[in-house]
Amino acid sequence: MSDAGDTVVMRREGAIGTVLMNRPRALNALDIGMIRGIQAAIDAWRDDAGVKLVLLEGAGGKAFCAGGDVRGIRDFAIAGDAASIEAFFVEEYAMNRGIARFPKPWVSFIDGVCMGGGIGVSVHNGPRVATENALLAMPETAIALFPDVGTSFVLPRLPGELGTWLALTGARLKGADAVHAGLADRFVRRERLPDLKAALMDGDASVVERFAEELPPASFDAHRDAIGRCFAGRSVPDILRALEAEGTEWAAEQAATLSRMSPTSLAVSLELLRRGADATLDECLEMELALTRTVVGRHPDFREGVRALLVDKDNTPSWSPARIEDLDPAAIRAMFAG
């Protein structure tokens, strides 16, 4: 057994290596110690012939992993500590790349909240198992960040503009919906996870198939066509115009959601996904890293978004600029230069 200050617990069990993200009070949100702990598992077991697969879990029963420790990153930004911001994202994205390149199955038991960085530690390998208690989302635009951890590669490749919809609105998917959307592979009831874990001990990831449940219809099925029509736009104003033209209650709800997000974050996120559609995972991670230097390190909206949502919790952010109409497209493009 190995641990990283007990926030990541590594064990060899049978023919598998297990990794437990163990910050339940913080909903297993990733700090730099956890990132390094997961990277240690990658390094230890990549070439270990005795380890046939890795199983990743979250402690506490409420969350798989609620994302990155954005409050801590905000503190770095307020202090002007660009070096610590850079180190966090460099190491996190290297870990995401390491999971994608890991030459063995990386099985994730997604049970409970899985957002942002939690998707990053699960989506790039598999099988990805989601339970009925799973809740997946990319909520970055609400705190003026953008879809990162390699999701700028993943989201554009989801069917029918689902990825754009998820990225811009922060829409939340339950476990079966996540499988329908492509963020998870199989739906397994929580009560069956202990038996599935026992079955995995021989190192054969294909046993997941025996435990998979038949999927109920996706909750977003009725809106698939509208998502494809409305979220295909090249700009945020294009998307808002399409939603207005749709003229439905659902479309009005999406537009209202977008109106609450950081305009800068919406524009950056959409541009990132459009570029990511034609890029490799490595190229996407490099784009994301360049964006952290401006979006996190220099633009005021990230500090304000985390304050309003997670620190003061008044849910009244003051964005700069406040309106989509006031965005400068050239300034958005310039942010990608880092």
Secondary structure, DSSP 8 states (H G I E B T S, - for coil): -EESTTSEEEEEETTEEEEEE--GGGTT-B-HHHHHHHHHHHHHHSS-TT--EEEEEESSSSEEE--B-HHHHHHHHHTT-HHHHHHHHHHHHHHHHHHHH-SS-EEEEE-SEEETHHHHTTTTSS-EEE-TT-EEE--GGGGT--S-TTHHHHGGGSGGGHHHHHHHH---EEHHHHHHHTS-SEE--GGGHHHHHHHHTTS-GGGHHHH-------TTGGGHHHHHHHTT-SSHHHHHHHHHHH-SHHHHHHHHHHHHS-HHHHHHHHHHHHHHTTS-HHHHHHHHHHHIIIIITT-HHHHHHHIIIIIS-------SSSSGGG--HHHHHHGGG-
